Amino acid sequence: MEISEFQKLLAERLGDKDKQMGASFLMNVLTEEVGELSRAIGKESKAEIGEEIADVLFSTMSIANVFGVAVEPLLVRKYVDRPLSDISRKWTDVSWR
């Protein structure tokens, strides 16, 4: 499944509920999920990390749908179509620069 297909499916299934809950609520959910991902990384639990990444992506897509933002073309433009040096030029603490 493509990212755009996943996003469309979420919009069809949950779009009205996401709009009803609102962007601020969804942002709080995303923040909570990022915290859970951080804790899973600390435990180095591959299964938990995978579950939390899925939750972060789900929450992010819900926010994108509230605002009508198509995520897939932005990901391609920002992270696939550009050289790595452009993507990482503001990262000063990476060892491979």
Secondary structure, 3 states (H helix, E strand, C coil): CCHHHHHHHHHHHHHHHHHHHCHHHHHHHHHHHHHHHHHHHHHCCHHHHHHHHHHHHHHHHHHHHHHCCCHHHHHHHHHHCCCHHHHCCCCCCCCCC
